[in-house]
């Protein structure tokens, strides 16, 4: 995510390396490169110029201040603060008050609108402990209703539909009545999209908006469309005056222009970001954390939050005892892989760990990264999984045949497992149980993901 922008911004700070302090000359050089980086990321030139003027003014204000902070680090901090401010400053909560709360979801076709509706329902059910109802109001796209029903079944959320009814306003109004009489405290109305903005589409979304008076109207934007997404967001806002923006497909080759400038252009906050097709890959948008990620600083707070969602205190204590006694085995490792899978996109997670994003950006890392490891462990007997020390040459050969790997790969995996086990044991003595980042030790040189 934002790899290209991150690379360009890094080059902008190179001028300050080895410099004793910020000066008008080196500030000007860096600011010029920052502006070029933003324009290359599909940020409107006027916005980029205004942004870099602010950065320049703040940097010049530090020009004669004696500080132990290096000039490059100081400039990074200034840019980080300004990026966060440009994207909204602080996280904006979704408003779901009401009986029921009504969320209207709008956007162009292909923006990820229906998938987001499912993710939002899952988010409200699992994290907010609400009882959501999905409402299928896309009466034009043949597969839209079926897609929503499949998602609803997957996340255990019912979907309200009316067969052969082609009036989305009528469907939405009847869904509200159904929700009130069946104790649903929030409904999510998935509306039709079009391939492009047209008068018919705008009239329809305007009529639905007026008829149901949503507590929250959200506009879904494909972040890969850059500045076009910003223009579309403005057009929709003029019609329905929505409450917030959702950026989808952040796991794709996105340049960053939409994320950086929608708040500035439309005046509405980004409330959620979405990556991938999995129903648990929806995140509240935190401008300050996104600024850190854009600058390659990771987002350890979000990483910890995701880990805590899967955290089982009882199991963690049992695991910590095993690590302290140096009894961590292959069954424990399988359980930890399962926890990582539940946390979401693996490459995205690694990008949250400071320094890891740069190491993994050119690597093809996804959920299948663990498949090789799992195939080896699944080829072991229960006794071998629980007692790694009994793996002699004969057993390794049998595991190699069963898993479809050669003996060298088996030996490499077991060696890396032993190294990881020792490192975790050492950490447990001095600093408590190692965190999930340490579970990813071993690098990409061998079998470990």
Secondary structure, DSSP 4 states (H G I P E B T S, - for coil): --HHHHHHHHHHHHTTTT-SS--HHHHHHHHHHHHHHHHHTT--HHHHHHHHHHHHHHHHHTTT---SS-HHHHHHHHHHHHHHHHTTSS-------STTEEEEEEE-TTSSHHHHHHHHHHHHHHTS---EEEEEE--SSHHHHHHHHHHHHHHT--EE--TT---HHHHHHHHHHHHHHTT--EEEEEE---SS--HHHHHHHHHHHHHH--SEEEEEEEGGGTHHHHHHHHHHHHHH--SEEEEE-TTSS--SHHHHHHHHHH--EEEEEE-SSSTT-EEE--HHHHHHHHTT---HHHHHHHHHHT--HHHHHHHHHHHHTT---HHHHHHHHHHHHHH--HHHHHHHSTTHHHHHTTS--SGGGGHHHHHHHHTS-HHHHH-GGG--HHHHHHHHHHHT--HHHHHHHHHHHHHHHHHHHHHHHHHSS--HHHHTTTTTSSS--
